[in-house]
Amino acid sequence: MKLKGFKTLEQFINESKLNEGGNAVSARPMNQEETKAVYDYTQKNIFPLLGLDGEGIDAAVIGSYGKKPPEMTSGDVDVAISADVVAAKNGLPLDNKDLLTFVDKTLKAKGYETSVGWGFNQVSVSVQIPGTKDFGQVDLMLSTNLDWSKFMYHSPDFTKAESKYKGLYRNILLMSVISESSSKVEKEFEGETEEYSAYVVRLDKGIFKVRKSFMGKSGKLVKTAKLLKEYDKFITNTPEEVVKLAFGENVVPGDIGTFESIWAKVMAKDFIHKELREKIIKKFHSGLSKSGFPFPTEAVEAYPNIFK
């Protein structure tokens, strides 16, 4: 069975902007006590409707849940749910469209307000905040590997001041390292790159090797490369292997939980991809520019000509 669809860096950035900018369903920001109450309700009342047993088994709360001080609010609660389990328990094919439709219809039938984020592989549901008349948003995100989802949607613990920056900064820099360190020209046309391959992070599935072509229908090179799907190759969705690709043998997932920790490794003298450092930084700049979030101080000070 083939699970269709994937999240790319661009979709991750768009998702982060969406979460910052508003809700997909009727909901308001929640304080940290309320987010816990909403998640507890979700485990008790919504998971069983989908055939899920709960946290740590076939679902995992991800992102910044439980990692913000009491005075901070959260726009939603992000939960990764096992696509395999939902499919198996409900006799469905392992196909995003079918699974998202099932989750949406099942919750609507029970009176919940929902919204499907097809490009994000998630269903947003409006959950009444216990003890109030208000509602909070829970995003149920399909996942084929919960360990992978927890790794890629990791957020620093702001209750411990682990980082000055949200998880988006960490992920864009990590994706930039993986992409630039694996990029290879596969074919040239008149001295210019016609086709190239690189690793890409598909947030709900893992790392894939892809190949793209700049050759247009007219027989001339174009500015935007198209994906040559026949070359797609799965590489890994094991966090330890991802970290090894990016930083070498002596680094483990726990070593790269923040933007600052990854930045330090990229800037280190023994960085295994140090000859590509500037390309990686430019890739990071490009991705962060699209997000609309401010540039980190460390990057501005080290590369003022890039982070203008």
N, C-alpha and C positions, 0 to 999 in steps of 0.2 A: 504493500500500500504506500502511496506517496502523499505526503503532507504538502499541500500547495501553499504558495505565498511565503514571504519572508520579510523581515525588517532589516533595513539597511541603516547606515549612519544617518542618511538624510531623514528617514522616517523616525529614527530615534530623536533627532533634533526637533522635528516637527511635533512629535509626541510631547517632548519636554515643554515646548512653547505652548501647546494646547493645555497641558496641565497647569501651566503658570497663568494662562489667560482666562480660564473659565471652566465651567462644568458641562459635560455632555448631557446630563440629566438634571432635574430639579434638585438642587443641593446647595448647602452653604459650607464655608470653611469650618473645620472642627478643631477644638483644642485637643491636646494629647490624651486626656482622659476620655473624651468622646470618641476619638479614633479607636481606642482599645475596645470600648463598648460596642461600637459598630462592627468591628472585626469579630468580636466574640459572638455577636448576633449572627453574623454571616456564617461562621462555622457551624453554629447550632441549627440554623433555619434554612440556609441556602445551599450549603454543601450537600446535604442529603438529597435534595431535589435533583442534583446532577450526578448522584452516585459516588460522591467523594466522601472519604472517611475523615479527612481533616489535616491540620497543620503537621508537617513533618512526615506525612505518609504519601499523600497524592496532591498536596497543595502547599504553598509556601508564601508567606507574606514577604514582600520585597520592597526595595526602595528605602525611604526614610522613616518608615513606621517604627515607632519605639526609639527613635534616635534624635528626637528633637526635645528641647527643654519645654517645660509646661507652658510657658508664655507664648510659644510659637504655635501657629496653626498649620493645618494640612488641608489641601484642597480635595484630597481623596485618599483612599487606601488601595494600594496596588497589591494584587494577589495573583501569583502564578498558579495555574491549575493544570493538572496532567491531562493533556489531550488524549493520550493513550488510554487512560482510565475512563474518561468520559465516553470515549468511543466504545470501549469494550463493555462497559456496564450498561450501555443503552443501545447496543446493537447497531452502531453507526460506523461508516467508513472513516478512516483517519484522514479527513479532508476538512480544511479550515472552514469552508463555506457551510458544509453540512453541520459541523460542530457548533459554529457560531449561531447558525439558524436555530439549532436545537436549544442551546442555552437561552437565547433570546425568547423563543416561543414558550419555553417551559416557565421562565420567570414571569413573563407577561400573563400567562394563564393563572398564576398565583396572585396577580394584582400588583406586581412590581412595575415601576416605570423603568424602561431600559433603553439603551441606544447602542447599536452595533458599530464598532470602529473597524471596518473591514480591513483597511490597510494596516491597522495596528494589531490585528488578530485578538481583539478583546471585546467584551460586552460590559458596558458601564451600567450599573444598577443603582437606583435611588433607595437607600435604606434609612428608615426612620431612626433617628438618634435616640436611644433609650432614655426615658425620662423627660423628653421634650416633644414638641409638635413639629420639629424641624427634621430635615433629611440631610444625610451625607452621601457622598458618592463612593462606590466601591468599583474598581476596575478588575474584572476577571480576565486574565490574559492566558491564552492557550500556550502551553509549553510541552516540548517533547523531552525535556531534561531539566528537572527542577534544580539540580546543582549548577547547571549552566546558567539558568535564569537568575538564581541568587547571585552568582558571580558577576554577570553582566549588568544587573540592576542594583548592584551594591551601592549603598550610600554611606558616607562617613557618619560617625556617631557624634552629632553636634552637642550631645549632653556631656561629652568628654573633650570637647574642643579638638577633635581629631584633625579637622581641616577647616580652612577658611572658605572652601568652595564646595558646591554641590556635586553630586556624582557625575553629572553631565561632563564636567571638565575632565575628570579621570577617564571616562569612557572615550571621549573624542581623542584624547592624547594616546590612549592605548590602541585604539583603532588606527590611528595615524602611524604608529610604530609598526603594527602588523602589516598594513597595506604597503607602506613605502619600503619596508625591508624585504618584501617578497616580489616587488614589481620587476618584471622582466620583458624586454622587447622581444616579441616572437616573430615579427615580420616587418620589413621596411618597404617603402615605396618612394622611389626617387630621393633617397637619403633621409626620409622622414618616417616616423613610426606609423605603421599601418595597423598592426595588431600588437597587443601587449597582454600579459597575464599578471595576476596579482591575487593575494588572499584578501577576501572580504569577510566582514563579520555580519552574519545574519542572526539578528538578536534572538530569534525564537528557535534557532536550529544549530548554530555553531559557525565554524570557520570553513569557508569554501574557497577553492581555487577557481577563479573565473578568467575568461578571456574576452577581450573587447576589441572591436574593429572601428577604425576611423574611416574606412572606405565607404563612400556614398554610392548611391545607385548610378550616378553619372560617371563613375570610374575615377572620381577625384576625392581627395581626403576632405572630411568635414570636421567641424570643431568638436562635436559631441560624439563620443564613441558609443556604439551599440553592443549590447551583450550577445555573445555567441553561445547560446544556451547548451549546444551540444558538447561544449568543453567543460561544463560545470562538474566539479569534483569535490566531494565532501572530504575535509581534512581532519577535523576533530571538534568535539564539544566538551572536552575534558579540561577544566580550568588549569590543571597542572601542566598539560601539554601546551596550552595557549601561552602561559607565562614562560615556558621554556623557549618557545619560538621567538618571543619578544625580547627576553632578557638573558637567556642562557640557563645553564644547569643549576646554578646555586640560588635561584630565586623561586619562591613559592607564592601561591595566591595571596596569602596573608601579608606578604611584603608590599603589595601594590593596592592597598585599600583606599588610597587618597590620590588626588592630583599631585600633591607635593611629593609623595613617595615615588610616583612614576617620573615626575620631572627630575628629581634628583638622580634617578638611574639613567635617564636619557642624557643628562648633562655630565655624568661621571666619565672619568678618563678611560675606564675599562668597559664602557658600554659596547656591547658586541656589534652594534650597527653604527658606530660613531662616524664612519665615513658618509653615512646618510643622514646625519643629525639635522643639517639645515633643511633638507627635503622634508623630513618628518615635522620639523617646526613649521614650515610653510603649509603643510597639509593640515596641521592642527589649527593654524591661523585661519585657514579657509573654512574649516568646519565650524569653528567657534564664531566666526563672522556671520555665518548663516543663522546661528542660534539667536543672535541679538543680545547675548549676555556679555558683560564687560570682560576685557582681557585680564588675565591674572597678572598681578604685580611682578612675579618672577619672570614671566615671559617678556613683559614690556621692558624691564631693566636689562635683560640679557640680549634681547633682539629689538632694539628701538626702531630699526629701519623696517622691520617686518610688521611689528605691532604699532603702527602709527595711529 
